[in-house]
């Protein structure tokens, strides 16, 4: 199962990752990080397919996706 980790204090709340996720497993938190932004969080981890679109689109490099075994790619990287 892919492992998505978000560094909440690096996130500036742009919501690009939320929009990019084809599985809709990301949402904006109702809490504020150290910089004063609402940050992205994972709310439905088992549905992640490991496409890494969230990590690719993140301008703050706040998202890391670890993939074990099968990985589904939408684009050849």
MODELLER restraints for C-alpha pairs under 7 A, 6 or more apart:
rsr = mdl.restraints
at = mdl.atoms
rsr.add(forms.Gaussian(group=physical.xy_distance, feature=features.Distance(at['CA:1:A'], at['CA:67:A']), mean=6.78, stdev=0.5))
rsr.add(forms.Gaussian(group=physical.xy_distance, feature=features.Distance(at['CA:1:A'], at['CA:68:A']), mean=6.25, stdev=0.5))
rsr.add(forms.Gaussian(group=physical.xy_distance, feature=features.Distance(at['CA:2:A'], at['CA:48:A']), mean=6.37, stdev=0.5))
rsr.add(forms.Gaussian(group=physical.xy_distance, feature=features.Distance(at['CA:2:A'], at['CA:49:A']), mean=6.63, stdev=0.5))
rsr.add(forms.Gaussian(group=physical.xy_distance, feature=features.Distance(at['CA:2:A'], at['CA:50:A']), mean=5.24, stdev=0.5))
rsr.add(forms.Gaussian(group=physical.xy_distance, feature=features.Distance(at['CA:2:A'], at['CA:65:A']), mean=6.72, stdev=0.5))
rsr.add(forms.Gaussian(group=physical.xy_distance, feature=features.Distance(at['CA:2:A'], at['CA:66:A']), mean=5.58, stdev=0.5))
rsr.add(forms.Gaussian(group=physical.xy_distance, feature=features.Distance(at['CA:2:A'], at['CA:67:A']), mean=4.45, stdev=0.5))
rsr.add(forms.Gaussian(group=physical.xy_distance, feature=features.Distance(at['CA:2:A'], at['CA:68:A']), mean=6.19, stdev=0.5))
rsr.add(forms.Gaussian(group=physical.xy_distance, feature=features.Distance(at['CA:3:A'], at['CA:65:A']), mean=5.54, stdev=0.5))
rsr.add(forms.Gaussian(group=physical.xy_distance, feature=features.Distance(at['CA:3:A'], at['CA:66:A']), mean=4.90, stdev=0.5))
rsr.add(forms.Gaussian(group=physical.xy_distance, feature=features.Distance(at['CA:3:A'], at['CA:67:A']), mean=6.36, stdev=0.5))
rsr.add(forms.Gaussian(group=physical.xy_distance, feature=features.Distance(at['CA:4:A'], at['CA:64:A']), mean=5.86, stdev=0.5))
rsr.add(forms.Gaussian(group=physical.xy_distance, feature=features.Distance(at['CA:4:A'], at['CA:65:A']), mean=4.52, stdev=0.5))
rsr.add(forms.Gaussian(group=physical.xy_distance, feature=features.Distance(at['CA:4:A'], at['CA:66:A']), mean=6.44, stdev=0.5))
rsr.add(forms.Gaussian(group=physical.xy_distance, feature=features.Distance(at['CA:5:A'], at['CA:63:A']), mean=5.79, stdev=0.5))
rsr.add(forms.Gaussian(group=physical.xy_distance, feature=features.Distance(at['CA:5:A'], at['CA:64:A']), mean=5.33, stdev=0.5))
rsr.add(forms.Gaussian(group=physical.xy_distance, feature=features.Distance(at['CA:5:A'], at['CA:65:A']), mean=6.40, stdev=0.5))
rsr.add(forms.Gaussian(group=physical.xy_distance, feature=features.Distance(at['CA:6:A'], at['CA:41:A']), mean=6.76, stdev=0.5))
rsr.add(forms.Gaussian(group=physical.xy_distance, feature=features.Distance(at['CA:6:A'], at['CA:62:A']), mean=5.56, stdev=0.5))
rsr.add(forms.Gaussian(group=physical.xy_distance, feature=features.Distance(at['CA:6:A'], at['CA:63:A']), mean=4.53, stdev=0.5))
rsr.add(forms.Gaussian(group=physical.xy_distance, feature=features.Distance(at['CA:6:A'], at['CA:64:A']), mean=6.49, stdev=0.5))
rsr.add(forms.Gaussian(group=physical.xy_distance, feature=features.Distance(at['CA:7:A'], at['CA:62:A']), mean=5.08, stdev=0.5))
rsr.add(forms.Gaussian(group=physical.xy_distance, feature=features.Distance(at['CA:7:A'], at['CA:63:A']), mean=6.47, stdev=0.5))
rsr.add(forms.Gaussian(group=physical.xy_distance, feature=features.Distance(at['CA:8:A'], at['CA:33:A']), mean=6.23, stdev=0.5))
rsr.add(forms.Gaussian(group=physical.xy_distance, feature=features.Distance(at['CA:8:A'], at['CA:39:A']), mean=5.77, stdev=0.5))
rsr.add(forms.Gaussian(group=physical.xy_distance, feature=features.Distance(at['CA:9:A'], at['CA:33:A']), mean=5.41, stdev=0.5))
rsr.add(forms.Gaussian(group=physical.xy_distance, feature=features.Distance(at['CA:9:A'], at['CA:34:A']), mean=5.73, stdev=0.5))
rsr.add(forms.Gaussian(group=physical.xy_distance, feature=features.Distance(at['CA:9:A'], at['CA:35:A']), mean=6.65, stdev=0.5))
rsr.add(forms.Gaussian(group=physical.xy_distance, feature=features.Distance(at['CA:10:A'], at['CA:60:A']), mean=6.44, stdev=0.5))
rsr.add(forms.Gaussian(group=physical.xy_distance, feature=features.Distance(at['CA:10:A'], at['CA:62:A']), mean=5.42, stdev=0.5))
rsr.add(forms.Gaussian(group=physical.xy_distance, feature=features.Distance(at['CA:11:A'], at['CA:39:A']), mean=5.52, stdev=0.5))
rsr.add(forms.Gaussian(group=physical.xy_distance, feature=features.Distance(at['CA:11:A'], at['CA:60:A']), mean=6.44, stdev=0.5))
rsr.add(forms.Gaussian(group=physical.xy_distance, feature=features.Distance(at['CA:11:A'], at['CA:62:A']), mean=5.75, stdev=0.5))
rsr.add(forms.Gaussian(group=physical.xy_distance, feature=features.Distance(at['CA:12:A'], at['CA:37:A']), mean=5.53, stdev=0.5))
rsr.add(forms.Gaussian(group=physical.xy_distance, feature=features.Distance(at['CA:12:A'], at['CA:39:A']), mean=6.42, stdev=0.5))
rsr.add(forms.Gaussian(group=physical.xy_distance, feature=features.Distance(at['CA:13:A'], at['CA:37:A']), mean=5.73, stdev=0.5))
rsr.add(forms.Gaussian(group=physical.xy_distance, feature=features.Distance(at['CA:13:A'], at['CA:38:A']), mean=5.37, stdev=0.5))
rsr.add(forms.Gaussian(group=physical.xy_distance, feature=features.Distance(at['CA:13:A'], at['CA:39:A']), mean=4.87, stdev=0.5))
rsr.add(forms.Gaussian(group=physical.xy_distance, feature=features.Distance(at['CA:13:A'], at['CA:40:A']), mean=6.45, stdev=0.5))
rsr.add(forms.Gaussian(group=physical.xy_distance, feature=features.Distance(at['CA:16:A'], at['CA:57:A']), mean=6.64, stdev=0.5))
rsr.add(forms.Gaussian(group=physical.xy_distance, feature=features.Distance(at['CA:16:A'], at['CA:58:A']), mean=6.69, stdev=0.5))
rsr.add(forms.Gaussian(group=physical.xy_distance, feature=features.Distance(at['CA:17:A'], at['CA:54:A']), mean=4.42, stdev=0.5))
rsr.add(forms.Gaussian(group=physical.xy_distance, feature=features.Distance(at['CA:17:A'], at['CA:57:A']), mean=6.34, stdev=0.5))
rsr.add(forms.Gaussian(group=physical.xy_distance, feature=features.Distance(at['CA:17:A'], at['CA:58:A']), mean=6.24, stdev=0.5))
rsr.add(forms.Gaussian(group=physical.xy_distance, feature=features.Distance(at['CA:18:A'], at['CA:24:A']), mean=6.89, stdev=0.5))
rsr.add(forms.Gaussian(group=physical.xy_distance, feature=features.Distance(at['CA:18:A'], at['CA:26:A']), mean=5.17, stdev=0.5))
rsr.add(forms.Gaussian(group=physical.xy_distance, feature=features.Distance(at['CA:18:A'], at['CA:27:A']), mean=5.85, stdev=0.5))
rsr.add(forms.Gaussian(group=physical.xy_distance, feature=features.Distance(at['CA:20:A'], at['CA:53:A']), mean=6.24, stdev=0.5))
rsr.add(forms.Gaussian(group=physical.xy_distance, feature=features.Distance(at['CA:20:A'], at['CA:54:A']), mean=6.02, stdev=0.5))
rsr.add(forms.Gaussian(group=physical.xy_distance, feature=features.Distance(at['CA:21:A'], at['CA:53:A']), mean=6.43, stdev=0.5))
rsr.add(forms.Gaussian(group=physical.xy_distance, feature=features.Distance(at['CA:21:A'], at['CA:54:A']), mean=6.04, stdev=0.5))
rsr.add(forms.Gaussian(group=physical.xy_distance, feature=features.Distance(at['CA:23:A'], at['CA:47:A']), mean=6.67, stdev=0.5))
rsr.add(forms.Gaussian(group=physical.xy_distance, feature=features.Distance(at['CA:23:A'], at['CA:48:A']), mean=6.57, stdev=0.5))
rsr.add(forms.Gaussian(group=physical.xy_distance, feature=features.Distance(at['CA:25:A'], at['CA:42:A']), mean=5.87, stdev=0.5))
rsr.add(forms.Gaussian(group=physical.xy_distance, feature=features.Distance(at['CA:25:A'], at['CA:43:A']), mean=5.77, stdev=0.5))
rsr.add(forms.Gaussian(group=physical.xy_distance, feature=features.Distance(at['CA:25:A'], at['CA:44:A']), mean=4.95, stdev=0.5))
rsr.add(forms.Gaussian(group=physical.xy_distance, feature=features.Distance(at['CA:25:A'], at['CA:45:A']), mean=6.57, stdev=0.5))
rsr.add(forms.Gaussian(group=physical.xy_distance, feature=features.Distance(at['CA:25:A'], at['CA:47:A']), mean=6.89, stdev=0.5))
rsr.add(forms.Gaussian(group=physical.xy_distance, feature=features.Distance(at['CA:25:A'], at['CA:48:A']), mean=6.81, stdev=0.5))
rsr.add(forms.Gaussian(group=physical.xy_distance, feature=features.Distance(at['CA:26:A'], at['CA:40:A']), mean=6.57, stdev=0.5))
rsr.add(forms.Gaussian(group=physical.xy_distance, feature=features.Distance(at['CA:26:A'], at['CA:41:A']), mean=5.63, stdev=0.5))
rsr.add(forms.Gaussian(group=physical.xy_distance, feature=features.Distance(at['CA:26:A'], at['CA:42:A']), mean=4.63, stdev=0.5))
rsr.add(forms.Gaussian(group=physical.xy_distance, feature=features.Distance(at['CA:26:A'], at['CA:43:A']), mean=5.98, stdev=0.5))
rsr.add(forms.Gaussian(group=physical.xy_distance, feature=features.Distance(at['CA:27:A'], at['CA:40:A']), mean=5.59, stdev=0.5))
rsr.add(forms.Gaussian(group=physical.xy_distance, feature=features.Distance(at['CA:27:A'], at['CA:41:A']), mean=5.57, stdev=0.5))
rsr.add(forms.Gaussian(group=physical.xy_distance, feature=features.Distance(at['CA:27:A'], at['CA:42:A']), mean=6.46, stdev=0.5))
rsr.add(forms.Gaussian(group=physical.xy_distance, feature=features.Distance(at['CA:27:A'], at['CA:43:A']), mean=6.82, stdev=0.5))
rsr.add(forms.Gaussian(group=physical.xy_distance, feature=features.Distance(at['CA:28:A'], at['CA:38:A']), mean=6.40, stdev=0.5))
rsr.add(forms.Gaussian(group=physical.xy_distance, feature=features.Distance(at['CA:28:A'], at['CA:39:A']), mean=5.63, stdev=0.5))
rsr.add(forms.Gaussian(group=physical.xy_distance, feature=features.Distance(at['CA:28:A'], at['CA:40:A']), mean=4.38, stdev=0.5))
rsr.add(forms.Gaussian(group=physical.xy_distance, feature=features.Distance(at['CA:28:A'], at['CA:41:A']), mean=5.96, stdev=0.5))
rsr.add(forms.Gaussian(group=physical.xy_distance, feature=features.Distance(at['CA:29:A'], at['CA:38:A']), mean=5.79, stdev=0.5))
rsr.add(forms.Gaussian(group=physical.xy_distance, feature=features.Distance(at['CA:29:A'], at['CA:39:A']), mean=5.53, stdev=0.5))
rsr.add(forms.Gaussian(group=physical.xy_distance, feature=features.Distance(at['CA:29:A'], at['CA:40:A']), mean=5.77, stdev=0.5))
rsr.add(forms.Gaussian(group=physical.xy_distance, feature=features.Distance(at['CA:29:A'], at['CA:41:A']), mean=6.00, stdev=0.5))
rsr.add(forms.Gaussian(group=physical.xy_distance, feature=features.Distance(at['CA:30:A'], at['CA:38:A']), mean=6.38, stdev=0.5))
rsr.add(forms.Gaussian(group=physical.xy_distance, feature=features.Distance(at['CA:31:A'], at['CA:38:A']), mean=5.87, stdev=0.5))
rsr.add(forms.Gaussian(group=physical.xy_distance, feature=features.Distance(at['CA:32:A'], at['CA:38:A']), mean=4.66, stdev=0.5))
rsr.add(forms.Gaussian(group=physical.xy_distance, feature=features.Distance(at['CA:32:A'], at['CA:39:A']), mean=6.68, stdev=0.5))
rsr.add(forms.Gaussian(group=physical.xy_distance, feature=features.Distance(at['CA:33:A'], at['CA:39:A']), mean=6.56, stdev=0.5))
rsr.add(forms.Gaussian(group=physical.xy_distance, feature=features.Distance(at['CA:49:A'], at['CA:71:A']), mean=6.92, stdev=0.5))
rsr.add(forms.Gaussian(group=physical.xy_distance, feature=features.Distance(at['CA:49:A'], at['CA:72:A']), mean=6.19, stdev=0.5))
rsr.add(forms.Gaussian(group=physical.xy_distance, feature=features.Distance(at['CA:50:A'], at['CA:65:A']), mean=6.86, stdev=0.5))
rsr.add(forms.Gaussian(group=physical.xy_distance, feature=features.Distance(at['CA:50:A'], at['CA:67:A']), mean=6.10, stdev=0.5))
rsr.add(forms.Gaussian(group=physical.xy_distance, feature=features.Distance(at['CA:50:A'], at['CA:71:A']), mean=5.79, stdev=0.5))
rsr.add(forms.Gaussian(group=physical.xy_distance, feature=features.Distance(at['CA:50:A'], at['CA:72:A']), mean=6.19, stdev=0.5))
rsr.add(forms.Gaussian(group=physical.xy_distance, feature=features.Distance(at['CA:51:A'], at['CA:71:A']), mean=6.94, stdev=0.5))
rsr.add(forms.Gaussian(group=physical.xy_distance, feature=features.Distance(at['CA:51:A'], at['CA:72:A']), mean=5.54, stdev=0.5))
rsr.add(forms.Gaussian(group=physical.xy_distance, feature=features.Distance(at['CA:51:A'], at['CA:73:A']), mean=5.29, stdev=0.5))
rsr.add(forms.Gaussian(group=physical.xy_distance, feature=features.Distance(at['CA:51:A'], at['CA:74:A']), mean=6.66, stdev=0.5))
rsr.add(forms.Gaussian(group=physical.xy_distance, feature=features.Distance(at['CA:52:A'], at['CA:65:A']), mean=6.10, stdev=0.5))
rsr.add(forms.Gaussian(group=physical.xy_distance, feature=features.Distance(at['CA:54:A'], at['CA:63:A']), mean=6.98, stdev=0.5))
rsr.add(forms.Gaussian(group=physical.xy_distance, feature=features.Distance(at['CA:55:A'], at['CA:61:A']), mean=6.85, stdev=0.5))
rsr.add(forms.Gaussian(group=physical.xy_distance, feature=features.Distance(at['CA:55:A'], at['CA:63:A']), mean=4.91, stdev=0.5))
rsr.add(forms.Gaussian(group=physical.xy_distance, feature=features.Distance(at['CA:55:A'], at['CA:64:A']), mean=5.85, stdev=0.5))
rsr.add(forms.Gaussian(group=physical.xy_distance, feature=features.Distance(at['CA:55:A'], at['CA:65:A']), mean=6.80, stdev=0.5))
